[in-house]
Amino acid sequence: MNEKLKELDGRLFSNVGANIKKVTKIVFWVETACSLIAAIIMLFIAMDWEDERLLIGTLSCLVAPVLFWLGSLAMYGFGELVDRVIKISEKN
């Protein structure tokens, strides 16, 4: 059992920078898809009522993906930084 945990630990943390970048991409697309679905639902609800949900839905369609992209840039950059630091430390 202990050997299996060591093997899992080795695979899980062996390529940290690439894992951070993969997770960042996945989280970005999931957040974007969810926000667009929620915004479309708000737009359909607002068509009947003509209230502030129309503005909120429109802004959500435009602003949320941009904000998610900016957050993803920071996390992806951190993953890239980890990759490069590992490469530098392997050279020395």
C-alpha positions as CSV (number, residue, x, y, z in Angstrom):
1,M,0.0,0.0,0.0
2,N,2.8,2.4,0.9
3,E,4.5,1.8,-2.5
4,K,1.2,2.7,-4.3
5,L,1.0,6.0,-2.4
6,K,4.6,6.8,-3.3
7,E,3.9,6.1,-6.9
8,L,0.8,8.3,-6.9
9,D,2.7,11.0,-5.1
10,G,5.5,10.9,-7.7
11,R,3.1,11.2,-10.6
12,L,1.0,13.9,-9.0
13,F,3.8,16.2,-8.1
14,S,6.3,15.3,-10.8
15,N,5.3,18.0,-13.3
16,V,3.8,20.7,-11.2
17,G,4.1,23.6,-13.7
18,A,2.3,21.6,-16.5
19,N,-0.4,20.5,-14.1
20,I,-1.0,24.1,-13.0
21,K,-1.3,25.1,-16.7
22,K,-3.7,22.3,-17.5
23,V,-6.0,23.0,-14.6
24,T,-6.0,26.7,-15.4
25,K,-7.2,26.0,-18.9
26,I,-9.9,23.6,-17.7
27,V,-11.1,26.0,-15.1
28,F,-11.2,28.9,-17.5
29,W,-13.3,27.1,-20.0
30,V,-15.7,25.8,-17.3
31,E,-16.1,29.2,-15.8
32,T,-16.7,30.8,-19.2
33,A,-19.2,28.2,-20.2
34,C,-21.1,28.5,-17.0
35,S,-21.2,32.3,-17.1
36,L,-22.4,32.3,-20.7
37,I,-25.2,29.8,-19.9
38,A,-26.2,31.9,-16.9
39,A,-26.1,35.1,-18.9
40,I,-28.3,33.6,-21.7
41,I,-30.8,32.4,-19.1
42,M,-30.9,35.9,-17.6
43,L,-31.4,37.4,-21.1
44,F,-34.3,35.0,-21.8
45,I,-36.0,35.8,-18.5
46,A,-35.4,39.5,-19.0
47,M,-37.1,39.5,-22.4
48,D,-40.4,38.9,-20.7
49,W,-40.0,41.3,-17.8
50,E,-37.8,44.0,-19.3
51,D,-36.0,44.8,-16.1
52,E,-32.4,45.1,-14.9
53,R,-31.7,41.5,-15.7
54,L,-31.3,42.4,-19.4
55,L,-28.4,44.7,-18.5
56,I,-27.0,42.1,-16.1
57,G,-27.2,39.4,-18.7
58,T,-25.6,41.5,-21.4
59,L,-22.8,42.6,-19.1
60,S,-22.3,39.0,-18.0
61,C,-21.9,37.9,-21.6
62,L,-19.3,40.5,-22.3
63,V,-17.4,41.1,-19.0
64,A,-17.2,37.7,-17.3
65,P,-15.2,35.9,-19.9
66,V,-12.7,38.8,-20.0
67,L,-12.3,38.7,-16.2
68,F,-11.9,34.9,-16.2
69,W,-9.3,35.3,-19.0
70,L,-7.3,37.8,-16.9
71,G,-7.4,35.6,-13.9
72,S,-6.3,32.6,-16.0
73,L,-3.4,34.6,-17.4
74,A,-2.0,35.0,-13.8
75,M,-2.3,31.3,-13.0
76,Y,-1.0,30.2,-16.3
77,G,2.0,32.6,-15.9
78,F,2.6,31.1,-12.5
79,G,2.6,27.6,-14.0
80,E,5.1,28.8,-16.7
81,L,7.3,30.3,-14.0
82,V,7.3,27.0,-12.1
83,D,8.3,25.2,-15.3
84,R,11.2,27.5,-16.0
85,V,12.5,27.5,-12.4
86,I,12.5,23.6,-12.5
87,K,14.4,23.7,-15.8
88,I,17.0,26.1,-14.4
89,S,17.4,24.1,-11.2
90,E,17.9,20.9,-13.3
91,K,20.7,22.6,-15.3
92,N,22.6,23.4,-12.2
